[in-house]
Each structure stands twice: as structure tokens, then as C-alpha cells.
Amino acid sequence: MQPKQTSIRKRIRKLFFILSITTLLLSGALANYGMFTTKTEMESMGKQLGVSTKESVIEIVSGREKNHLQQVVDERVKIIDSIFQRMAIDVEVVSKMAGYIMSNPQIYPPQELKFSPNMEAGWAVSLAVAPSAEENLWNLRDRIGLAANIQEVLKSMVLCYGVDCSMYTAYEDGFDIVFDTNESDMRVHYFENPEPYRRFNFFERAWYKNAKETQSTTFTDAIINANSSAPLPFVACSAPIIADGKFIGVTGFGFVAERVAKFVLQTKIGKTGFGFLLNRNGQVIISPKGDGVLSLQEGFPDLRQNSEKSLAEAAEKMVRGESGLMPVIVDGEEYYLAYAPLENVPWSFGAVIKVIEVIAPAENLGRSIEKRTDEFVAKAETLFKELFPVALLAVVLLTALVLSLSEKLSKSFVQPIQKLSEGVREIASGNLDKKLDIQTGDEIEQLAFSFNSMTDELKTYMANLKKETADKERIATELNVATNIQLSTLPHDFDFNRDDFEIYATMKAAKEVGGDFYDFYLVDEKHLVISIADVSGKSVPAALFMMKGKTILKNLATMMKSPDDLASVMTLANQQLCQDNDEMMFITVFLAMLDLETGRLIYVNGGHNPPLLYRDAEKKFSWLDVKKSFVLGAMDSVDFVQQEVQLNHGDILFMYTDGVTEAINEAEEEYGEARLENCLNTIDHQCEIKILLEGVSKSLAAHVGKAEQSDDITMLAVRFVGC
């Protein structure tokens, strides 16, 4: 039995009646009390609102100015850092080119230094010799001639900058080839120097020692330019020169530190704000101020030793490489200081603005808010007194009106709702063509219109959903076909029915289709060719380029006349891949050939990760000696070097792509070469090659955890069991 229901119409009529009577009875009793209570509360709340609004405005405005100050600092730091970053990249390029020249004397004949004919040329090349090498200078003439091949590179690089600067390649042999565009340096070191070279002990310079000790690209602090007749502070960037895997010298590039000063001096924040640079010793090295503690003072005092504790504390944080914003006292006035470190040089950029300038607009606005609040409270009190009698009379009249009209209103209100309810039930039953026709001119009509729009959109959505579902299924099918095609190009038959080697490989793409590949095949009864490669990029383009590279390598390898042609295979493959390579894609390749009778393994590397070699006699894996080389598909003039190693019975060669060592977990930690080597040395080396690769895969999965795979993972291993 259903409970007795009361209609909405009766409820509305009853509600109107109760509200009217209640309002009439209570309004008189509460009018007097409410008038005085409301008046008091309005005065109190108005004042509180004024105070809190003022405080909020001050906090918001000052906070906005502080954020702007920090943003200015961050933007300036990015600009200054970009200067040093560009310098670092250029120095590394020149350093690698110098190392390549010194490693290939057969390609680069000795050259003479092309000294500038006159000052009007705007540049000069000079030769600097360390004191320890002067007696042996004649014997170094061939080395100097070979190194002179770099001078055109130095010239084009330095002239590209268009500022007073110098670039130099200094060698452990004791000589230094210097390219200058600074007028004073050219006059002192070349045009007014009677000797064919100048004496300069660059071994003691910070730029040389830093690059040699760290074996990486480094920056010096602001130092005195030893190549200038009028010493000026400058910054030097240097990188080691490596030839045939050995350190042979340093490439350096220096320019006057004031070249970055314009980005500091142009920092304008309001009327009182300015920027400055602080070095690692807490000294101000660039500032627009002519006096005061943040100016370029005589002796360059350490701000960390300043008597003002707030400024000393800020300087200490800046020297430590921190970033932030804090209040400080500068020359007896309160300032806000925002600061951030530079990434490439041990400096920190700071910007200050007076506190009074930050909060003055907020203070003025706060006083205006207080005044407006007081005026509002006074007007509200007057208005309340005037409107109270009118409001009381209106309540009485409204109650009477509600009683007389409640019946009519309840009827007119309920009928559209009933009609709407019936229409919605029909739509819910599945009739999406149903249209609600309700014309009340209010929210109920809008609701009916919304239901009509909803049914139209629902019909459209269902049609689009059907189409999108079909499109997604088609794309998924095409990608699945592409994946199957790609996998079918990789060899999967690891059983050669031979007793002189054992081989196995795996490939797991980061997307539906990937860019890694491996390959192995017999070119005759005694020679096994193995290769592994990694194509730049992912998905379908990488897969297409992968199949092109794999086909070219296999065709060339099967056509070579002698095992010693393996380097030529790589060279020809590189030339073919460079042709029509509009997308600038490239491949890293490790290609090897194993003599199954003697165990002789010859191999050529094309910018790929070095494999690990297991020696059965030593019972451990270690890294195979692989000379550095360039990738395939980027430059068609690259020559590749062939190496070889002797494999004995039971030795294993493990090859992989960088998707193994660069796999990251949820903490952004890479798997790394150390983990890979340790993993291989903990697996039972007498197991099948397949079990060996499965062990590495399990270790990799344990490290990655739930992190998404970011690169293709490919591994190949071969065990020599001949001899």
C-alpha cells in the first residue's frame, strides 16, 4: 500500500499561508529589536571589513610586486645563462673538431698559421709557447702545422660572435694557437711583437687546469685576460681536447665580462629597483650604482662580511647558489631582494626594490577603502531608519497579497512542472525525438529548452561516438599490422643446428612500433654477422628508417669480399642513409663478424653503446674496448674504424641499446651501466643465452617498477663454443 501523497499545489498554498502569517506575527515583535541590533552589527562588520580588506589588499599588492621582482630575476638569469650555454656548446664543437684533426694526420696536411696582414682586417692569429716548450719548438713544427688546420674553424666561430673575444687551442706539447678580435690584444701580441711567437705559460691558467682536471666543459670566475695589453675582467669557457681516447689539450673561449653587463644594467624595476651580479667570493662585479654597498667599490669587499646582518645573510645564500626573496637593509634603507644563481658560472643575480615603493600603493588603496567603508556604514544607518516603517507596511501588504494569490500561483506553477515531468519520462524511455513545448517565460521554460537541446546533443554525440569508435578500431588495426610487419623483419629463428655458437635476441618497443633492431646471419659457413642498432625517434617514421638501415647493412655485408671490408660496409651504409634524409634521422649501429673456426671477432662501431664481453677464463663480464665514432645518416663524409678481439670457447658478447641503461624508475633514476654490469655478473654464465637475457629483463623490470617505458629496449647475446 502506497503512503498517502500530498500534491505540490497544496504544499505551495500551505507554505505561502504559513510564511505570510509567520511574517506578520514576527515582524512587529522583531522590528524594534532588529533595528538596533542590525545597526550595531553593520557598524562593527563594516569597520572589520574595512580593516581586513585593507590588510588583504596590502598583502595582495605587495605579493604581486614581490612575484614580479622574482620573475624579473628569473628572466634575467635565463638570458645570461643562455649566453654562457651558447659559449659552452661552441667550445665543445671546436674541441671535438680539434681532437678529430689531431687524430687524423693522414687527412689533414700541415698548414701555416694565416696571420692577419694588418690591423684593418679586424682579426689576428698568434702562436703562444709555454716556457717549458721553447727549446723543443723546432721539433714541434709538424704538430703545430697539423694543429693549424683548426684556425679557420676558430676564425669563423669568433667572427660569428661579433664582439671582442678570443678563442684558443692549447696543447700539452706546449704551444697555443690563439685567434683574437680584440684590437689591443692584436697590437700587443702580433703587430708589435718582434718574435714569431709570444711566451705564455697557459698551463698555469685556470681555464686550462679546470678542463684538464675535470675532463669536462668548465667556466672560470671573472679573471684577468692574460692576452690583453689593457687587462679587463673576462670569463673563460674551456673544454678538453681528446684524440684517440687521450687528453692532448684544451679549447678555450673568453670574452669580456661586461658583455653581460647590459642585461644587468637594463634591469629597471619601478623607480628604485635595479639589478647586480655577485661572484662566488661575495663581491659585486656588475652594478649600475655609483656608490653604496651594492656598487663597484674599491677592493671589491665581500658582502658576506658586511656589518648589516640581513645583507650579509642574503649574500651568503647567493654564494651558496640558493634562490629566493627576502627583506634586507641597504645603505640604511629597507629593500626587498630577489636572487637566483646562474647555472654555468659561479655567480648569482640579484634585484632589489625599496619596500616603501612596493607597499605605498597598497597603503593608499587601504586608506581609500577605510574611507569608503565609513561612508557606507553611515549611509546604511540612515537608509535603515528610513526604510524600516516602509518595510513593515510592505510585509503586511505582501502577506495579504500572498494569501489572495496563493491559489492561483500554485496552480500556474505546478501545471508546467507536471507537463515537464511527463515529457522527461517519455525521453527517458528512449524517445529522443520527443520535444517539450512549455511556454512559461521562466526557468521551467529554460529547463524544457535545455532538455530539448540535451536530446539533440545526445543524438549527435551517439552518432559521433559510433564514428570515433570505428576510427579508433581502424587505427588500432593499422598499428597492429605495422607492428607485425616490423617484428617479421627481425630474425626469430635462433636455432642454426650448429655446435659452434649460441645466439638469442629480444626487442620491446616503447610504442606500438619502434626504432630499434637487431640482425644476425651467416654470410658463409664460417662467418656469422651480428648487428644491433637504435634509430632516432619513435613510432612509424623510426620503424621505416629502421627497415631501410637494416636492409642496407645486410645487403652490403653479404656482398663484401673480405672480413676486413667491415669498415667499408659501415661507410657505404652511412653514405646511402644520408641520401634523401630530409627528416635528418640517424642510426647508432654496432656491427660485428665472428669467425666460427678461429673465434676472431672483428667489429665496427657507429656511435652505439659499447657491448660487454664475458671471458669464460675470468668468469666475469667487462666492457669491450670500442673507439668513439659518429652515427650513421648524419654526415656522409665519416670514416669508420675496424677493431678486433679474440674470442675463446665459452666467451659471450652482450649487445644492447640505450633503452636498457637509460630506463628510469618513478624516482627519475636511470638503470645505468653499473647496474647492467653487476646484473650480468650475478647471473649463472653457464645458462642458456635466452635465460641470460631474461635475467637482465627481470632486473630491468624490478628497477623501473610502474614507470612508463620511455625508449625501445633491445638486447642480443652470442656465445662462442667453437675451437
Secondary structure as UniProt FT lines:
FT   HELIX           8..103
FT   TURN            105..107
FT   HELIX           119..121
FT   STRAND          124..129
FT   HELIX           131..133
FT   TURN            135..137
FT   HELIX           138..140
FT   HELIX           141..147
FT   HELIX           148..150
FT   HELIX           151..161
FT   STRAND          165..171
FT   TURN            172..173
FT   STRAND          175..180
FT   HELIX           183..186
FT   HELIX           187..191
FT   STRAND          198..199
FT   HELIX           202..204
FT   HELIX           206..214
FT   STRAND          218..219
FT   STRAND          223..224
FT   TURN            226..227
FT   STRAND          233..243
FT   TURN            244..245
FT   STRAND          246..256
FT   HELIX           257..260
FT   HELIX           261..265
FT   TURN            270..272
FT   STRAND          273..278
FT   TURN            280..281
FT   STRAND          284..286
FT   TURN            293..294
FT   TURN            298..299
FT   HELIX           303..305
FT   HELIX           309..319
FT   TURN            320..321
FT   STRAND          324..330
FT   TURN            331..332
FT   STRAND          333..341
FT   STRAND          348..354
FT   HELIX           355..428
FT   TURN            429..430
FT   TURN            432..433
FT   HELIX           443..489
FT   STRAND          501..508
FT   STRAND          516..524
FT   TURN            525..526
FT   STRAND          527..535
FT   HELIX           539..559
FT   HELIX           563..565
FT   HELIX           566..578
FT   TURN            579..580
FT   TURN            582..583
FT   STRAND          587..595
FT   TURN            596..598
FT   STRAND          600..607
FT   STRAND          612..615
FT   TURN            616..619
FT   STRAND          620..623
FT   TURN            636..637
FT   STRAND          642..646
FT   TURN            649..650
FT   STRAND          652..656
FT   HELIX           658..661
FT   TURN            666..667
FT   HELIX           672..682
FT   TURN            685..686
FT   HELIX           689..704
FT   TURN            705..706
FT   STRAND          713..720
//
